[in-house]
Every structure is written in C-alpha cells, then in structure tokens.
Amino acid sequence: MAVAGEVRPSQLMFTFGIGATLDLPEVSALVMGLDYWNRDLCRPIIEHRLLAAVQRIVGSQVQELRLPPVQEEENDSRGVPAVPFPRWMRCSVCGAMAPLERGIFEKREPLYKPVHFVHAHCTRMKNPQTPPRAIPVRFLLACPDGHLSDVPWNEFIHDGLPCPHPELHMNEFGITGDVSDIIVSCKACGKKKPLSALVAGLRAKEPLFPCSGLHPHLRQCDLSPCTARPQLINLGASNLWFPQTTSVLSIPDEESSLLSIIRAHWADLADVDDEAMVRYLARPGRIEALADFSTDDVLRTIEAERSLQGQPVLQTPDDIKLPEWEIFSGQRQINVSRKLEIVSIPAPAGFEDSFENSMQVPRLSEVRAMYGFTRISTQQELDLGIISEQHVAPLTREAPTWLPAYESYGEGIFLRLREDRLQSWEQLPAVQKHDRAFFLAHKAWRKSRRFQDTDAGYPGLRFVLLHSLAHALMQQITLDCGYTAASVRERLYCRTPDMPGGPMAGILLYTAATDSEGTLGGLVSLGNPETLGRYLEQALENMRICTSDPLCAERKPEADGRVIQGAACHACLFAPETSCECGNRYLDRNVLVETFAQRPSGLAFWK
C-alpha cells in the first residue's frame, strides 16, 4: 500500500480522524474506520478512568484503548488506511467529470512524487507526455446523522431519466465561485443545469434527493432509510466533520508496581496462564521487570486483572473529574511522577478574598479517546449524556472492542474560588434572576434540538461564572506565555454543595503536546501569585468594555433557544473550538464585572 501523506497523532483526534476528508498533495482522501486498521500495529495505552468513560458511552464491549500506528523507519509503510474521496473527479483542463470506477482517470504512482490521477484522453491537453491532472469534485452531500456521499450527478442532470452514454462536464464562469456561475452539462444529450438548481432542489419542501444513508469510512449504508435532509457541502468545509472525544488527566497509579507492569503490557500478558510463559517473557529484551517477582505472584495478578478486564467499569461523567479535583484541591496527596506534578502556591495577589490557594502544574499527562464523530453541526456537551445517539457516526460496522486514543504531556495553572464567597454571591436576587434566564435559554435550546428531557444538563450560573473567567484569563495569558490561543485549553470543575462530591469551583488552564518531554514551561511560569494577580486584574478590566458594545453588553440569554450566552462574542469571550469544553456556550461578561449596559446591576462577582 502506497504512503499518500502524513498526519500527527493529535490530528487524528481533532482534524483528520476517522470519517474525515484530508487534502493530500494531489488528491483528497477519507480516513477509513477501525475495521480497516491493523490493530496489532497500534500500541495499547492503559488508562482505566478513560476506558470507563468510553464504556459508559459506547458500551462495555470496549476492552482497550490503542495509539494510532507510528512510522518507525523512513521506508516503513505502516499507517492509517485512507481511500480517495470524493469518488467523482474532474479534469482540470477540459472539465470532464466521472467517478473513478468508470476508468476515465488513470492513477499514477511516481517513485519520487505524490500519488495522483490524470486525464490521459483529455481533448484539450497540449502535451500527451504530461496529461492534465484530475482534481476532486468539490461538492458533496452530507446530513446531520453523519452520512456522506457524492452528489448523484447523473440523476441531477437527467432528472432521474437514463442516458445511454453520459459525458458530464463541470465548467465555472466568473470569478466569484457562486453556484449560479457553475454549469454542469452532459455532452451526450445536451442537457445542462446550473448548480443553483441543485441547491434549490435540496432546500425544497420535498428534497431533490433523499439521504443515501452511506458511511463511506465503513463502506456500508444504514439498514433503515435515513429521514434527515441532505445538504450540499463543500469539500474541506469546517462543518464537514466534528470529532466526539473525551479525555482524562492521568493520575499516578496507587496500585502495586507488579500490577502497574501487568497493566502496561496487558496486550502481551492477557493470555498468559503458565509458569514457562512467564519465565520466557521475563527474559532480557522482553518484559524484564517481571523478573523481580515470583511466577506465582505474576500469574495470580494476571488472573485477578483478567477477571477485572471482563467487567464493565461504568462511571458518570462527573466521576471522571472527581479524582482530579481531589488532588488539585488538596484533599488527596500524590507523589511526584512523570504523569503529574503539582506545586501549591498562595492565592493570586490582590484576590485573596476571592480565591483559595492556587496550584502550579509543571507536569501533567492528558489521554484522549475518540468514540465517534458528527457532521453539519457539533453538539459539544457539558455532560457526555446529552448527545443524541443518532447524530454520532460510528467508527466500526459492529460495536467496537477498542478505540483510538493518544497521550500528550504539558503544564497548567489551577485556580479555585472561595466557596463562602461564591455561595454569598449565589444568594443575591440579581444572580438568581439571571440564573433563571439562563435556565430558560438552556431549556429552549434543548427543545429546539428535540431532546426529550429539556431540563437536564443545566450547569447553573456558578458554571457560567467559572467558564467566563476561564475564557477571560485564557485570552490574557496567551499574550505572554508563548502559546497561541488555540493551544491553551480549559478544564472546569463545577458542582454545587448539594451535588454528590460537591462543592467544586475550580478551573485548570493547560496546554499539552504529544512530545514525551511535554511543553516548555511558558504557562506555568505565570503562576506565581504576583504575576497571576496582575493577569487577573488585566483580564477582568478588559471584560468591562468590548469593541462590539453596546450590542454585546446588552445581549441576554434568549428564551427562543438560539443561543445560550449573555454578553459574549468573538471580540471578547469566545475561544477556539479546541480550547473550550462546551462550544462557547454559557458565557457572560456581566457575571464577572459591571459592563457598559449593566452598571450597577448587583450581578457582577467582582465590582
């Protein structure tokens, strides 16, 4: 199999994962599902809390997480399988278009050049030795249920009627790229239509074409017909693919060193049941650490872990963050390790009445697993249970037994609000009124998306405060820490006192890289009390006025369900998708400080 391009492991989670299209040097390709991956080339990664989280979402049949295959040598052909997609190609000179299966376009695999397709019989080529390149047709059909397919061009041009020998061409007139300037024609029968006719047909009360129900990454269609309305979408559009992932921060193991060794090499030890095999694996060059233990202890521990591996380990979404909160809040002590290192520091200078002691996190490890993806619209959730199952496209034909994951190392800063100060603020009449407005907007938003329980998942105004503070501080510290805004992420810890494990009120701002050495310390260096206090003061001051005021400051949570935020926009609080846990929802500058339109209001946490 030829190597067509390269992607980083992290890109398989955020940009070019299973079911996504990627632009290679000469062709467009689609990453295939796990059924086509070589599982043996994917190294297992042990993270039981994350495994429990994906079992709760996908099912208890998921038994392991594995890293994507990594090219170990220059000529190593191992990798992630991908196929050319869209299947319809177009000559870059004459405009002829046809599916690859028809054979009009020839595949070329030069020794030192990328794989590409050419139109060897182009009637307008100038030099037969260098036939014109074929490029993908840049229009696809996608639906909100995760289906994707080529446009049925023959049916579109011929209105569903047969044409004995169709010869389709696509020509663009003008320089705007408007759909009315793109003409699709058939040279055999003379029929032609502008692409605008296709757009209008798909928007009609009865759409021109039903959804195909195709999952091209699985090479199969759903058994039941898809009732969703297909939409015309550009190849490479930002809403063509949204990953559904979940992550945990690794916590140093508390179990015995033998159990840690067995879990780290579980793929090799899962079937071991005799002493001879244990002695063989303990030889130099294999799992040498087993030599420090008796064979009886090794077999006994393997058997105990085997019985545990066969059981579903289900947790609620909040249970994922509970152990992390216990560590960051000082309720639980850990030893310094390559997975996690924390340093307690005083509260930010000038904000001692608002914050508890903070934490510098010079070293952390994040493990992220992908369990599906969506198209057209993303539903980044506060709670892992609010995603409608029918909108999440699967990674395998049958229920998966393993899922792709990756580990990254980085650094961060943890801030914790004072609970007494927070509870006093929550009792204010203006705060309770604003909380009600957000709840109604949340309820309407879920109703508009046809969720059955419209009240579920509302995080409360405490979350809005923490979330808005995290975004304001992220924007301020990225000016000096050396990382881009898209590189710094938030992790929110929020529970009211009446919730199990509560109360919680903390934010972790962190950055991570797939390099085993992690990041360079630019973020954690800003965590000393004086520096952090200065950044907090600047961040809050910047929130008082937005360049979109007074329109931004006057915006309130809308009861019609269109948006779930107050005074927040791209000019003040919105952050890149990779940084925000919940899609830039539940944000409001008014809960932080008194703004242009809310002065005085009794709502702001900081006056």
N, C-alpha and C positions, 0 to 999 in steps of 0.2 A: 504494500500500500504506500503510495507516494505521500510525502510530507508537504502539505499545502500552505502551512503558516504556523505561527506561534502565538500562544496566549499565556499569561501568567495564571497561577492557580487562583489568585483572588479574582481575576476577571471571569473565571468560570462560575463565580457566585454573584457577581454584580452586573456584568456586561455581556458576556458571550457564553452563557450557560446553556444547558440542555434546552432545546427548542428555540434558541435564539439564532438569528442570522448574523453573520460577520463578514465584513469586507476583507477578502484576501487580495493580494496584489493584482490578480487578473480576473478572479471570479468571486461570486457570492456563495457562501456555504451555510448550511444549517447543521448545528451540533446535534448528534443523534442521542437517543435515550440510553439508559443504563443497560438495556438488553444487548446493545452492540458494543459495550465497553468490555475490555479484558480485565475481569475482576482481579486476577492474580497479579497484575501489574500495579494495582492500587494498594498502597501500604495502609494497613489498618491504623486507626487513631483511637486511643482509649479515652473516652470522656463520658462517664456514666450519667452525669446530670443532663448532658445534651442528648444522649441516647434516650433517656427517659422522656425528654421533652418531645422528640420526634415520634416516639412510640405513642404518645398521647394524641398526636395529630394524625399520623399515617396508619398506626396500628402496631400491635405488639409483635407482629411478624418481623419487624425490623430488628436485626440482631447485631449490626455493627455499622460503624462509620468508617469510610476509607478516603484517603487522599487521592486526588487525581494523579494519573501517571506522569512521571517526570522523566525527561530525556536525560540519560546519564552520560551518554557519549555523543560526539558530534554526528556520527552516522547512525545513531540509534533511531529507529523508525517508530518506537512506541509513542502513543499519544492518544488523543481523544478523537473518535471517529466523527467525520463530517461528510456530507454529500452536497453536491451542487444544488442550490436552491435560490431563486425560483427555477423551475424546470424549463420555463419558456425563456428563450434567448432571442436577441435581436442583433442584426448586423449593424455595425457602427457606421457603415458607408451607405448601403442601399436601403436599410430599414426593414429588411425581410425578418420575419419573426416566426418561430416554430418551437415546439417542445423538443428537448434533447433526444427523446426517444425516436423522433422522426428521422434522424440521421443527417439533417442538413448541415449541422455544425460539427466540425471534427475536433476531437480532443488532442492537444499537443502537450507532450511532457519533455521539453528540452532538458539537457543534462544540467545546465547551469542557470536556467531561467524558470520562473514560476509556471505551474500548470495553467493552461488557458485553452480557450476554444476559438476556432477561426471559421469564417465562411469561405470555404475553398472554391465555391462556384458563384461567387458574387459577380453580377453582371457589370458592376461599375468599378471593379478593382483595377488599379493601374499596373501593378506588377504581380504576375502569378506566383513569383517566388516568395512574396510576402503578402499573403491573403489578409484581408481586414479582420480585426478581432471581433468576436461576438461578445456582447455585454448582456447582463440580465435585464429582462423587462422589469421596470421599477415599480410596478403596481401589483398589489396582492389583495386578497380578500381575507379578512380576519373577523372574528366575532368575540364577544366578551366571555364566552365559555372556553376560550383557549384554543379554538380551531384556527387553522391557517391553510390557505390553498392558493394556487394560481387562479387568475381570472379565467373563466371558460370563454376564451376569446372567440372560438368558432361559433358557439351558441350566441354570443353577443352580436357579432356581425351579421349572422344569417338568421337571427330571430328564432333560433331553435330548429330551423329547417336544414336538411342535408345539403352539402356542397360536395360534388364528386372529388374535386382536387383543389382544396383550398390553398391559396397562396397569400398569406397575410403579410401586411406591411404596416409599420407604425412610423409616421412622419410628424415632426414637430415644426410648426410655423410660428414665427415670432420669437421673442427673447424672454418672455415672462414665465414660460412654463405653465401657463394657465391651461386647465383641462379643455377649454374650448378651442385652444390652438393645437391640440394633439389629435390627429386624424388616424383612425385605424381603418384599413381598407383591405379588400380581397381582390387581387388581380385576376383571379379566375372568373369570377362572376360580376365584378364591377361594383359590388356593394361597398359603401363606406359610411362611417359614423364618427362623430367627434366623441372624445372621451367624456365630455359633459353629459352625453346621453346615458352613459353607464352610471355616472354619479346620480343623475336624476332618477334612473330606474331603481337604484338601490334605496333611495330615500322615499320612494312611492309608498302608498299605503300597503300595497301588495308588492314586496320587493321583487326585482327582476329575476334574481336567483335565490334559492334557499341556501342556507349554510350547508357546506359539504360534510361537516362533522369530521373532517380529516385532522389527524395529528401526524404531520409529516415526520416528526422525530421518532415516531413509533411505527411508521408505515402501516397505519391502520385507521379505520373510521369507527366512530362510536356506533354501537349496535342500534341504539334508539335515535330517531331523527332529531336533529338539533333545531329548536324553535327560535333561537336567537337570530337577530337580524345581522347579516354580514355587512361589513363596512369596507370601502375601498381605502387602502392604506399604502403609503409609500414604503418601499424597501429602505430599511435603515431608520425608520421613524422612531422617535424616542418612546412612543407608547406601544410599540410592537411586542415588547417583552419586558415583564417585570418579575424579578425573582422573588420567591417566597422562601425566606430563610429564618432561622432562629439561632441564637448564639448564647454561650455562657462564658464567664471568666473562669479559667482553671484555678482550682484551689488545691494547694499541696495535699497529697494523699496522707491520710491518717492511719491507713492500714499497715500491716507488716511489710517489710521490704520484700519478702517472698511473694506475697500477693501482688505487690506492685510489679514485680518482674513478670509474673504469670499474666497479668492483665496487659502488660506492654507487648507480650509476644503471644497473645491468645490465638492468633491465626495459626501459629505453628504448634501450639500445645493443646488445642481443643480436643484432639482425638487421641492424645497420649494416654495409655492405660496399662503400661507395663514398665518394670524397672530398667530393662535393656534399652528401651527408647529414651528414658530419662538420662541414662548414662551417655548415650550417643549424643543427645542434644547438649549435654554439659561439656562436651569437648571444646578445645580452643577453636575459635573461628565460628562457633555457633552461639549458643546461649551460655556463655561461660559462667555467668553469675549463678547458675543453678548448682554449680559445683560446691558452693558454700553451704548447701543444705542437704539433708539426707533424702534419699529417694522416696522413703515413706512419707516424709513431710511434703515433698513435691507432689506426689500422687494424691495425697489427702486434700491438699489445697486445690489442685486441679479439679477434683471431683466436686468439692464444695462450690467452686466457681462455675462449674458446668451446670449444676442444679440451679444456680442463681441466674445464669445466662438464659435458661429456658423459661424464666418467668417474666411476665410483663412488668415493667417498672414505670408506673404511670404517676405523673405529678400534675399539679395545677400550674398554670403559667407563673404565678407568684412564687411558688416553691423554688423556681429556678434562681431567683434573685435573693431569696431569704438567706442562704449561707453567705452570699457576698455581703449583704447588709450587716450580718452579724460580725463579720471581720472588719468592715470599714467603720462601723460604729463602736468598735472596741469591745463588743460583747464576747468575742472569741479571739483567742490568740493563736498565731501560727508561727512556724519557723520560716526564716528567710530561705527561699528556693529560687530556682530559675523560672518557676511558674509565676510567683507572686512575691513582691516585696513592698511593704508599706512603712511609712515613717509618719508618726503623729506630730503635728505642729499646732501652735496656738491658732485661735480664730483670726481671720483677716483683720488687720489693724483698722480701727475705726468702726468695725462692725461687730464688736464683741457682744452687743445686746441682741444681735440677730442670728449669729452663727455659733455652733459648738466648735470644738477643736476640729481642724481640718486634717486631711491626710495627703501627703505626697506619695505617689505610687511610682517609684523609679522603674519597676519591672512588673509587667502583667502579661498574661497569655490569654488570648481570645480564640475560642474554637467555634466555628460557624458551620452549620449544615444546611443544605438546600433540600427541600422536600416537594417543590412544585414551582409553578410559575403562572402568571396571569397575562392576559393581553388586553389592549384597549384602555382599561382603567385599572389602577392598582388600589388595593384595599389594605394599606399598611395599617396594622391594628395596634391598639393598646393592649388588647387581650388576644391571645392566639386563637381563641374560640370564635371570634366574630366573622371570620372569613367564610363566605358561602362556599360549600364544597364544590358545587357545580362550576364555579368560576376558576378553580385551581386545576390546571392541567397536570396530569401525572407524568412521572419520569420513566415509568415502565408500563408494559402491557398488563401484567398482573401486579398484585400487591408486592411492593419491593421488600427484599430481605436485607438490603444495605443501601446507604445513601452517601452521596459525595459530601465531603467536608474539608476544611482546611484550617490550619492553625497559624496565628500571627502573634508577634510579640511587640510590645510597646510600652507606653508610660501614660500617666494620667494624674489628675488632681481631683480629690473628693471633697465636697463641701456639704455640710449638714446644718440645716436650720434648727434653731432652738424651738423645742416643742411647746414650751409655755408661751413664747411669743407668737407662735403660729396659731395655737388654739385661741388666744385672745383675739387675734385678727379675724379668725373664722366666725366669731360670735357677733361681729359688727353687723348692724342692719343692712348697710350698703353692700357688704360682702355677700350676705345671704340672698339679697335680691339679685345680685349679679350671678350668683351660683344657680339660681332658678332660671335665669335667662339662658345660661349655657346648657342647662339640662334640657330645656325645651328645644334648643337648636340641635342638640345631640339626638333627641328623640325623633325630631322631624327628619334629620339626616338619615337615620337608620330606616325610618318608614319609607322614605323615598327610594331606598335601595332594597326594599321588600324583605327586611329582616323581620322575623316573626315576633321576637321579644324586643320591642323598641326601647325599653328602659335599660336593658342590660349593657354593661360595659362603660357606663358613665364614670369617669375618674374623679370628678369633683373639682372644685376651684383650687384646692390645695395642689392638684396636679398642674392646673393652668399656671399657677404661680411658679412652681418649680421648673416647668417646661419653658416658660417665658424667660426666667432667669438664666437657664442654661443657654438658650439661644443668644441672649444679650451678651453674656460673658464669652461665649464662643467667638462671636464676631469681634470682640475687643482684643482678646488674647492672640488671635491669629495674626494680628498686625505685627507682633513682635516675636512670636515663638518660632517662626521659621517654617511653619506648615501652612498649607493652603486651607481655606475654609472647608473644602470637601474632605480633607484628611482628618479633621478633628470630629469626633463623634460624641454623642451624649448617651448616658445610661441612667435612667431615672429610677429612683427608689421612693415609692409613694404609697402610703397606707394611712388611713385614719385610725384613731385609737380603738374604735370598735371592731376593726377588722382583724382576723387571725394574723398573728405575728406583728401587728401594729403597735405603736405608730411608727411610720417611716417618713422621712423628709430629707432626702439627700440627692445629690447629682454627682455623677462621675463624668468628667470630660477627659477623653483619652484619645490616643492615636496609636495605630498598630501597623506593622509591616510584616510581610511574610519572611523576611530575613531572620535567621535564628538569633542574630545579635540584637534584634529589635531596632528601636529608634535612637536618636542622638541626644536626647535629654533636653531639647529646647522647650518642651511643655512643662516638665516637672520643675525646671529651674525657675519658673514663675510662681511656684507655690509657696514661697516664704511669706510670712504674714504681711510685711510692709508692701511688697510688690503686689500681692493678691488684693490687699485692701485698696491700693491705688487703681488697679484694674476694675474692681467692683464699682468704685466711685465713678470712674470714667464711663463704664458701661451703662450704669443707671442714668447718668446725666445725658448720655446720648439718646436714651429712650424717651426723654421728655418731649423732644421735637423730631418729627420725621419729615423728610422732604416732600412727602405726599400729604402732609397736613394742610387744611383741616379735615380732608376726606378720610384719611387713615384714622385719626384720633376719634372721629365721630362714628366710626363703624362699630356696630354692636352685633353680638351673636344673633343670627337670623332664624326666626321661627319657621321659615319656609324650607329649611333644611339644605339650602345651597352651600353654606359654609359653616364651620364650627370654630370660629375665632372672632375676636373683637378687634381692637386696634393692632393690626399686624398686616404687613405687606412685604413685598420684595425689597423695599427700601429700608426696612428697619429690622424685622424679626425673622423673616423666612430664611431657612438654611438649605444647603444642598440635600438632595434625597439621601445620599449616603451618610449624612450626619444626623438626621432626625429619626426618632423611633416611630413617629406616627404621622408622617406625611404632612408636616406643617399645619396640623390641626391643634386646637386647644391652646391658642396663643393669644395674649392680650397685654399690650404695654400698660394699660390702665391699672392692672393689678400690681404692677411694680412701682410706678411713680405717678405723680399727678401730671397729666398731659395737657396739651393745648385745649382740649374740649372738656376735660374733667378736672377743673380746678376751682374750688376744692370739691371733692366728692366723698371723702371718707372711705374710699375703696383702696387706695394705694397702700402697699405694705411698707414702703419707705416714703416718707413725706418729702 
